[in-house]
Each structure stands twice: as structure tokens, then as C-alpha cells.
Amino acid sequence: MNAPSLELVCRLEVELDTVREMGSGRAGQRRIIPIIGGTVSGPRLSGRILNLGADWQTIFEDGLAELDTRYAFETDDGALIEIINYGFRHGPADVMTAMARGDDVSPEAYYMRTHARLETGDPRYDWVNRALFVGKGHRRMTQVIVDLYLIA
């Protein structure tokens, strides 16, 4: 068998509200980051991210951030698509500290990868219901950027 290939589907530019710190949970430091909007642009999907959803994060003692997001976007032609995105973010302590301060850190300086499931009832986009996706992310102070790829 040939190895699967990746096809760029879109870039998600996710706008974030203020981090809500929950405190220490069973597994680590818990926090919720509301998703308040953004854009979707790319060769297969484009539209706007809706003002709903959140990233429910757990930060483990070793600095690993477990990312667990659920939100939705509306395509330019009116379809609603849900996205559930799960992943990890980690890197050298100095890089992660700089990122937490809001410094502009290169996405190549740390690891931020996700796998996503998309779902819609719109027949024009039924293909997303039957595909798997992976993403490479970049965290900014009030925004996350994820390039989303179809695993072909």
C-alpha cells in the first residue's frame, strides 16, 4: 500500500476570547477558551467561524497542553459545518513562556498538531462526513491558526 497523502482543505483563523482559568482538575490545570469568530479560507472550504464553541484545555505538569475544541462555521454558500478538533501543544519551556506572554513565536519552534472530525447535514458538503483531517497549528495571543488537511 502507498502511504496516505495530505491535501490542504483550508486555513482556520480562529478568534479567541479571554481565557477562563478553572483551576486544578484531576489531570492538570483546566481552562476554557471561548471561540468567538474567525475565518475559513482555502481550496475546498471557505466561510466564517461562528461565535460559539470553545477549547477545553488541560495543561499537564510537564507543560503538555491537551486541546479539545468544538465549534462551527458557515460556508460562503450557507452550509453549517461542525468541527471537533483534538490535539497537543508543547515545546521548550522558554518558547512556551514567550507564547504565554503574547510574544510572536514561530510555529516551527513548538509542536501543535490536531486531528479533526467535520460534520454537516448539507448534501453539498457530504464529503466532510466521510473524511479524516489533520491540522498543524499556531497559537497567537487572541487567535489560533490551523492549516487543515484531508488525509487522502
Secondary structure, 3 states (H helix, E strand, C coil): CCCCCEEEEEEEEEEECCCEEEEECCCCEEEEEEEEEEEEECCCCCEEEEEEEEEEEEECCCCCEEEEEEEEEEECCCCEEEEEEEEEEECCHHHHHHHHHCCCCCHHHCEEEEEEEEECCCHHHHHHHHCCEEEEEEECCCEEEEEEEEEC
